[in-house]
Amino acid sequence: MSDSALPRSTLVPLIVACALFMENFDATVIATALPAIAASMGEDPLRLSLAITAYLLSLAIFIPLSGWMADRYGARRVFRNAILIFVLGSLACAASQTIGQLVAARLFQGLGGAMMVPVGRLVLLRSVDKRHLVTALSYLTIPALMAPIMAPPVGGLIVTYTSWRVIFLINLPIGALGWYLVNRYIHDTPDDEQPPLDLAGWMLLGGGLAGLVLGFENIGKHVLPDYVAPALLAAGTLLLGLYALHARQERAPILRLSLLRVATFRTSVTGGSLFRIGVGAFSVLMPMMLQLGFGLSAVESGLITFASAVGGLMMKTLAKSLTRRYGFRRLLVSNTLICGTALILCGCLRPFMPYALMIGFLGITGFLRSLQFTCVNAMAFADIDEDDMSQATSFSATAQQLALSMGVGIGVQVLNISLWARGATVLQNLDFTIAFLVVGLISLSSWYSFRLLSPDAGSSVSGHRLALAHQGPAPAGH
């Protein structure tokens, strides 16, 4: 690192942020452009949500491999090749002519995304002291949050005035920059003592996750025969149960379930996943409501939804001071109630409301939602030993992506059920109101998990010492 003016604690987060920018831009822009892509291919926008689910499915299957791959072959090699795969997948998406081709390209693209972010986060965790982790995560996330800020309006302009295919081609220069930075500044750190790959465990886990995501996504869409979706859900549940038995007997399972014994990590996975379901649904429901329910163009929709990302960007500069003052538990408990309620209120937005009101509301909710994720992500690794970091990053990232895919599926399925209940074929504002109500209640249910945390949970990362402050000075004579 001698050829860089930046310290490693700053440089590494910024390099990882380059990959995050590319992935977040791609994920956000496709949601904004979904109706335009559907019109181009002559498909139903609800059915085309498979393009989003396919990417999340690929992430859920391949993320469990990321930690093992980084330890075995070196972080730089895995990170660099992941960026290359992601860019090639983006080119395939741009060349797609049918929904089948687009879904296949998104699956391949997801393979690259599955390695990029978890491996980058692992490098960060191994490079930064836990006391500075919240600040480091803010460094990492601030540049990456520029993607959601830019994606909605840029995506709207692209699909309105050019072609939706251009949105995938944007990844080419970003990927080239990321590849160069990884190759130049990140060192390889392979572990010669890494145990063999738990192939049987990965097949069980990957198959189970695939069954759940695909089964849930296809309920009510009538793309496959009616019996296929329940069969996929049953098979997925069975495979995950078999993996749980396998992990207890395997010396080095692909995902170590014993990590859930760590209270802060367990709460980050369980409570964080429930909360993240609402965010996954929001990323699809809000652009669809603005375009299909309100009749706005992709550009107008993008200019409104980008307010959430602006709010998130503003929050990152305050993350360390807020966590130090209030601690993770207090912030998570109160903020869950606010964010869950706000998600429900998204369904109360109507076309006649002033755009300024919508933008302000979405900006505030974006601020609070970003605070929630900063706390959840930082707390997850507060009490994890260094030797378990690789497993923990894979486990956490798998749970996050599964929750996002569930959120997309739940949001779309509620719209389908609402259409069926009304005996209609065209989405109306009421359908979105019901969908936001359901996903908002799911996010609110994470409150119970956060409520069980101790007052000083994750204090080694947050810097909060509430429990020590309550103890007071030691009694005389002791």
DABEL-V894243 format. One record per helix or strand of 2 or more residues. SS is the DSSP state (h for helix, s for strand). FROM is the first residue (numbers start at 1). TO is the last residue. Records with the same first field share a line. If there is no record, write none. Layout:
BEGIN
SS = FROM-TO, FROM-TO
END
This chain:
BEGIN
h = 8-41, 45-48, 50-73, 75-94, 99-127, 130-161, 166-169, 171-185, 199-218, 226-249, 257-261, 263-293, 298-316, 319-346, 355-379, 386-422, 429-444, 447-451, 459-462, 466-471
END
